[in-house]
Amino acid sequence: MNWITNYVRPRINSLFSRREVPENLWTKCPECGTMLFHRELSDNLNVCTNCDHHLAITPRDRFAALFDGGAFVEVKVPDPVADPLQFRDQKKYPDRMRAAQKSTGEKEAMLVAEGEIGRTPIVAAAQDFGFMAGSMGMYVGNAIIAAAERATKLKRPLVLFSAAGGARMQEGILSLMQMPRTTVAVEMLREAGLPYIVVLTHPTTGGVTASYAMLGDIQIAEPNALICFAGPRVIEQTIREKLPEGFQRAEYLLEHGMLDRVTHRTKLRDELVSILRMMGRMPAPTKADLPAPTPTAPAIEATPDPAAPEPAPAKAPKSS
Ligand SMILES: [Zn+2]
């Protein structure tokens, strides 16, 4: 033993661990500043337990919480041409893509899956704001078409969770062409008589708002989500006027007839099940499973053994 093992190494370890622990285990709520423990936060679907602020949630985490037993099957999305314009700003487009893939662990900005929610079969698509701001490029267009085709084939409703900064500028006009493409995909569902439900999450803006995100049969939004085409700052600078409080937020849009519902994330699943079953003319959702059969009490004919302890009374069925 010497001063290196006793003194230097612990100092070095503490320096590194000190830096890592808060980042991994704690998240600061951007609204109220409360430090939230990661497990507590993910148990509450990334909603602040103190002020109810809805933080971003990845499509994979959302699907895990949405589908029965967290079980879903991914729907394959055809790959588009990579970097069609050889686009370059401060970084090359393929480099940006690789960085986004590394940080999110996802291939692209949209995840499509099929499964059951509340025993109601659906196809779902969710946009990942963490992946290049959820921007709509050719892949997202392909994903929505794949989702709509799958839903039509299986005769299932489509539920879409939007989150985007708009179209992907690195794909130029090709990203803007996804607006009519996705509109046609939604039209395909309409012709097949299948419900299309959109859940708008914070933020949904630009070309996404101008196409598939506003074409739902039912439009639901998460509380306080920013939903707009051009953002409030741009509008303020253009018209040189102060905008009203809460402008372009979910509650404001609900009040002005742009939305059908504003629903808390923790209540969203139940609400989706009810709506989907109503639209599909299915019986009302089962709220709870029947309790598992308890070991049967000894038959009446059997002579009770006086030495044996009395059987425990059967537990009342748990309701939730
Ligand atoms: Zn908070």
Boltz pocket constraint, residues with backbone or C-beta under 6 A from the ligand:
constraints:
  - pocket:
      binder: B
      contacts: [[A, 29], [A, 30], [A, 31], [A, 32], [A, 33], [A, 34], [A, 48], [A, 49], [A, 50], [A, 51], [A, 52], [A, 53]]
      max_distance: 6.0
